[in-house]
Amino acid sequence: MTRFLFKRLLQALGVLLAISLIAFVLRDALPGADGASSGAAWGGYPQFLGELLRLDFGTSSFFHRPALEVVLGYLPATLELVLAGSVLTALLALPLGVYSAIKPHAPGSRLILRLAALGVSLPVFLTAILLIQVFSLGPSSAASGATASWLAGLGGMPAYGRGNPVPVWGDWATNFASWQGLAYLTLPALSLTAGMLPLFVRLIHTEMRRVLASDYIRFARARGLSPLRIYAWHALKNALLPVVTLGGIQLGSLMAYTLLVESVFQWPGVGLMFLDAVERGDRPLIVTYLLVAGVLFLLINTLVDLCCRLLDPRVVAPGGIQ
């Protein structure tokens, strides 16, 4: 385990250097607020690397504050949104995927898999717009006559901004601490969930079907073990390894999903901040966002590798080091 962790830390260091190199090139290649770019001067990379080690990411040309301070100020809103979407995905994907694998020919299982196939093809921003139409504006706004009166009860949920988060500790404020905050969080979180849920339902279904057809499951049934113990302990545990791996990749990819969701709902997170920074040509803020996003993605994938190692000790780091 120690060699495995050491190998992963060395790989993480190499990836961090690559991220810093890309950030250095982008810093000088991107046009600034004046529309001009300076071009990459490779002799300045060691100085740039030293500034990063001192956590000096430059000063935002719009906020006139340290860029890292600005990004960290917007980051909690995005992490809160990602956490809500991830929890909803886990709570829904596990029972739906397991049920559809245990009873693959049931009408409910067929409906689940068809909806999952449809969900994979729907872009996140379209799902967000549909949720706003149904639960915020109300479907009655797009209907008429008797249909409009029947649908009048839907709608009214907040779909713009974050509301008034409740301060809980220092400068940290959260939407989880009030009903109003949860109302503002619901539609953006559902939009993220709709983007991830179909993938996880189909993956859990496929892996559970594969595990349930294995010899040791048939042996467990022959021994007379209860179905609950077979499904929950023997089957699900062995089906979770690829699910955890995909989960780590998807958590990192959520940084891209949040760009769309935060733009649609005007959620004040780092995704919306990044889009505004691109429009303003705020190079320090753009580079800082990319660095922070890269570091978060790297941390998540390193933790996923460790979780996979704990689930299955046979897992090795790339290069064959155990």
N, C-alpha and C positions, 0 to 999 in steps of 0.2 A: 504493500500500500504506500509506503514511503517513497519508493522509486517511482511508482505511478504518479504520485502527487508532484514529485520533483520534475518529472518529465513534462507534466502539464504546465507547471510554472515556467519552465524554460520556453515552451511553446508560446505561452501567453506573453512572455517578454518579447519574443520575436514578432508576434502580431502587433504589440503596442508600438514597436519601432516602425513597423510598416504603416500603421495608422498615423503616426507622427509625421512620417515622410509625405504621405498623401496630404495631410493637413498643411504642411509647409508649402507644397506645390500649389495647393488651392489658395492659400493666403495671398500669394503673390500673383496668381493667374487670374483670380476673380476680379472683375471691375469693382471699384469702391463706390462711395457715395457720389464722387465726382465723375464716375463713368470711365475712369482710367485704370489700367492694370500695370503693375510694375515689372512683371515677369520674374521668374524664379532665379535668384542668385544663390547657387549651390554653396558658396562659401559661407552663407549665413545660417546654414542648417545647424551646425553645432551650437550657435548662439540661441537659435530657436528652441533646440532641445533643452538647453539650460534653462530657458524661460519656462518651459513646460514643467521641468522638475521643480521649479520654484512656484508653480501654480500661477504664473503670470501669463495669462492668455490675451492680454491686451485690453484696451478700453473701447466699449461700444460707442460708435460714432453717433448713435441716436439717443441712448440713455445717459451717456457721459458717466458711466459707471464701469467697474471691471466686468468684462464679458462673462467670466465664470460666475460672478455674483448674480448677474442677471439670469443666466441659465439655471442656476441652482434655485433661484426664486420661483421660476416657472415649473421646475421639475416635479414638485410634489403633486401638482394638479394632474400631470400626465401619469405619474406612478399610481395615483389613486384611481384613475380611470382604467389603467391596465389591470390593477388588482381586482377591481370590481368585475371587469370582463372575464378575467381568468377564473375567478371563483365561480361565476355563473356558468362558464363553459364546463368546468370540472363537475359541478353539481348536476348538470343536465347530460353531459356526454357519457359519463360512466353508467348510469342506469339505462339510458337509451341504447348505448352500444352493447351492453351486456344482455339486455332483454332481447334485442334483435338477433344476437348470436345464439342464445339459448333456444329461442323459438323462431327460427328463420322463416317458417312457412305461415306464421300467424298473420292475420290482416294488419294488426298494429305494427309488426316488424316491417312488412312491405311498405306501409305508409311512411314509417320512419326513414327507411333507406331511400325512398323516392324523394322525400323532402330534403334529405341530405344531399342527394344528387343535384336537386334544384338549387340548394343553398350554395353549393360550390361554384355554380355558374353566375351567381349574383354578385356584382361588385359592392364593396362596402359602402361607397357613397350613395348608391341607389337604395340600398337597404335603409340607410339613415334618412333619406328623403321620404321613403315610404312610411317609416315610423313617425316622422314629423307630421305627414299628412293624416295619418290615422289617429294618433294619440295626442297631437298638439293642436293642429288646426281642426281636426275632426273630419271623418269621412263625409259628414253631411254637407261640408263646404263644396264638395265636388259632386253632390247628388241633388236631386230635386224631387218634389212631390212627397208621396208617402215614404219613399226610401229615405229622404232627408230627415223626416220626423222620427223614423225608426232608429236612425244612426245618431240622433242628436245627443245621446248620452255619452258618446265617445268624444275624446278631445279634451283640451284644457291643460295638458301636462306641459311644464316648462321645457323649451327647446332652444334657449339662447343663453349663453353664459353659464356661470357657475353659481349664481345666487349669492348668498352671504354665508360663506363657510364659517364654522364655529372655531374660534381660537382654542387650542387645547394645550399647547406648550410653546412658549416663546413666540416666534413668528410663524409657527406651524399652525395652519387652520385646515379643517377637514369637513367634507360633506357628509361623512358617516355619522356625525354627532347630532344631527337634527333631521326631522322628517322633511323639512323643506330642502335641505341639502341632498337627501336621498332622492327626492323628486327630480331635482336638477340633474342628478347623476344617472337616473334610470335609462333614459333614451340613448345617451352616448354609450353607456355600458352595454345595452342591448345591441347596438350597432356593431360594437367590437365582437360581442358574443356570436352574432349571426355570421361574422366572417370566419371565426375559428371553429364553431360547433360542428358544422358538417364534416370537416376534415377529421376531427377526433371521433365522431360517431362512427364514421366508416372505418377508421383505423382500428378502433376498439372492437368493432364487429368482426373485421377480418382476422385480427390476432386471436380473439376468443374462439372463433370457429377453427382456426388452425390448432390451437392448444387443446380444444375439446376433442379433436380427432386423434390426439396422440395416444401412445400406448399406456403411459402412466395414468392417464385419466380413466381409461378403460379398466386398468388394474384397480384404481381407487373405487370405481363403481362395483367391481367384483368383490372387493373387501367389505362392501356394505356401508361405506361412508355416506353421510347425509348429503343431499344435493347442495345444501347451503355451504357446507364445508368444502365440497369439491369446487363449486363455482367461485366462492369468495376467497378461498385460501390457495388451493392448488392451481386453478385455472387463471384467475385474475392476476395473481402475483407474477406468473410467468408471461402473461400477455402485456404487462405494463412496461417492459423494457423499451420497446420501440415507441410506446406512447410518451414515456418520459423524454426520450430523445427528441421526438417531434415537438413536445411541449416546450423544450428549451429553445428550439429553432423558432417556433411561433412567438414565444415571448420576446425574442429579439426582433422578429419581424413586426411586432406590434408597434414599434417605433415608427414604421412606415405607415401602418394602418391609422395611427393616431393623427398623422398629418391630414388625412382626409376627414376623419371624424371630428377633429377639433376645428377644422375649417368649416364644416357644415353647421356644427352646433355653436361655433364661436367659443369653444371651451378654452380658457386661458392657460394652456399648457405649452410645453416646449415645441410641439408641432406647429401650433399657430404662431408662436414667436419666431420660429425658423422661417415660415413663409413670409411673415412681415419683414424679417431681416433680409431675405432675398430681394424683396421689392425695393427696400431702401438701400441696398448695396452695403449693408453693415458687415464688412468682412470679418472683423474679430468675433462677432456673434455667430456668424455662419460656421467659422472654423471651430469655435468652442463647442457648438452644438454637435458637429460631426465627431469631435474628439470624445465628448461625454457619451454620445450614443454608441460609439465604437467600444469604449471601455465597459459600458453596461452590457452590451452584447457579449463581450468577451467574458465578463464575470458570470453571466448567466450560463453560457456554454461550459465554462469550467465547473460550475456547480452541478450542471446536468451530468457531465462525465463522472463526477464523484458519486452522484446518486446512482448512476448506472453501475458503477463499480460495486456499490453496496448491495444493489439488487442482484447482481450477478458477478461474483468474484473472477469469473473467467474473462471479463472484459479487459482489454489491454489498450494502452494509449497508442496512438499512431506511431509506428516504428517498432512495435512488438514489445515495448517495455511494460512489464507487469507491475 
